[in-house]
Amino acid sequence: MLSCHCQIDFVNYKKMDNINKLKKGGKGTFVGNALRWLGKQGKSFAPELLQMASAVTGIESLNKLGNAIRGDEGLDTTDKELLLRELEIDMVEMEEVTKRLGMDNEHTITRLVRPVVYGSMFIMFLSMVFFDGNVGDFSIDKAYVPVIQSLFGTMTVFYFGSRGIEKVMKTFKK
């Protein structure tokens, strides 16, 4: 299936683009880490496998990577078995994450957390604005003003920003 094979020794391995770097400083996929380890050991395999492993974004791309590993003639049977086992671990992990994401929106309470917290913060902010200095001796200590401002500003940006991103993503999925 993949015809370009190369022997990767440690020196060449370090020179390959982004070979040692993980996306966003993460832990990487199990199969990607196993491929990096095999490369450091001087094993021969198609460089396209590393490119595919770095582009893994879901179960479908893991399946494509699995097919590429099975078809790679440069890997011996033991290395293929190792990579396929690591790939299975990645697939189970992605399936579990997908299940968790689906469960997060099943209950009313999980859907109401953001709006209720934002609403209560908004009510607190308005009550402080209206009552500060207007009702008896009630006044807000000056030390709390920047904290309340930054918290309310951050909540506003993230609440409306995340809602906007969610709606855009739903539009693109359709």
Backbone hydrogen bonds, N-H to C=O, Kabsch-Sander energy under -0.5 kcal/mol:
donor,donor_aa,acceptor,acceptor_aa,energy
3,S,1,M,-0.5
5,H,3,S,-0.8
6,C,45,F,-1.0
8,I,6,C,-0.6
8,I,43,K,-0.9
9,D,7,Q,-0.7
13,Y,9,D,-2.7
14,K,10,F,-1.7
15,K,11,V,-1.0
16,M,12,N,-1.2
16,M,13,Y,-0.5
19,I,16,M,-1.5
25,G,22,L,-1.6
26,G,23,K,-2.8
33,N,29,T,-2.4
34,A,30,F,-2.1
35,L,31,V,-2.3
36,R,32,G,-2.3
37,W,33,N,-2.2
38,L,34,A,-2.6
39,G,35,L,-2.4
40,K,36,R,-2.0
41,Q,37,W,-1.4
42,G,39,G,-1.3
43,K,38,L,-2.4
45,F,6,C,-1.3
49,L,46,A,-1.7
50,L,46,A,-0.6
51,Q,47,P,-1.5
52,M,48,E,-2.8
53,A,49,L,-2.6
54,S,50,L,-2.0
55,A,51,Q,-0.8
55,A,52,M,-0.6
56,V,53,A,-1.0
62,L,58,G,-1.7
63,N,59,I,-2.2
64,K,60,E,-2.0
65,L,61,S,-2.1
66,G,62,L,-2.5
67,N,63,N,-2.1
68,A,64,K,-2.2
69,I,65,L,-2.5
70,R,66,G,-2.4
71,G,67,N,-1.8
72,D,68,A,-0.8
72,D,69,I,-0.8
73,E,2,L,-0.5
80,K,76,D,-2.3
81,E,77,T,-2.6
82,L,78,T,-2.3
83,L,79,D,-2.7
84,L,80,K,-2.7
85,R,81,E,-2.2
86,E,82,L,-2.2
87,L,83,L,-2.2
88,E,84,L,-2.0
89,I,85,R,-1.8
90,D,86,E,-2.0
91,M,87,L,-2.3
92,V,88,E,-2.5
93,E,89,I,-2.3
94,M,90,D,-2.5
95,E,91,M,-2.5
96,E,92,V,-2.3
97,V,93,E,-2.2
98,T,94,M,-2.4
99,K,95,E,-2.3
100,R,96,E,-2.5
101,L,97,V,-2.5
102,G,98,T,-1.9
103,M,99,K,-2.0
104,D,100,R,-1.6
105,N,101,L,-0.5
105,N,102,G,-0.6
106,E,103,M,-1.6
107,H,103,M,-0.5
111,R,107,H,-1.2
112,L,108,T,-1.5
113,V,109,I,-0.9
116,V,112,L,-2.4
117,V,113,V,-2.5
118,Y,114,R,-2.6
119,G,115,P,-2.6
120,S,116,V,-2.6
121,M,117,V,-2.2
122,F,118,Y,-2.3
123,I,119,G,-2.5
124,M,120,S,-2.4
125,F,121,M,-2.5
126,L,122,F,-2.6
127,S,123,I,-2.6
128,M,124,M,-2.0
129,V,125,F,-2.0
130,F,126,L,-2.6
131,F,127,S,-2.4
132,D,128,M,-1.6
133,G,131,F,-0.6
133,G,138,F,-2.9
134,N,131,F,-1.0
135,V,131,F,-1.4
136,G,134,N,-0.6
138,F,135,V,-2.0
144,Y,141,D,-1.7
145,V,141,D,-0.7
147,V,143,A,-0.5
148,I,144,Y,-2.7
149,Q,145,V,-2.6
150,S,146,P,-2.6
151,L,147,V,-2.5
152,F,148,I,-2.6
153,G,149,Q,-2.7
154,T,150,S,-2.6
155,M,151,L,-2.5
156,T,152,F,-2.3
157,V,153,G,-2.4
158,F,154,T,-2.7
159,Y,155,M,-2.8
160,F,156,T,-2.2
161,G,157,V,-2.3
162,S,158,F,-2.5
163,R,159,Y,-1.9
164,G,160,F,-2.2
165,I,161,G,-2.3
166,E,162,S,-2.5
167,K,163,R,-2.1
168,V,164,G,-2.3
169,M,165,I,-2.6
170,K,166,E,-2.1
171,T,167,K,-1.9
172,F,168,V,-2.2
173,K,169,M,-2.0
174,K,170,K,-1.2
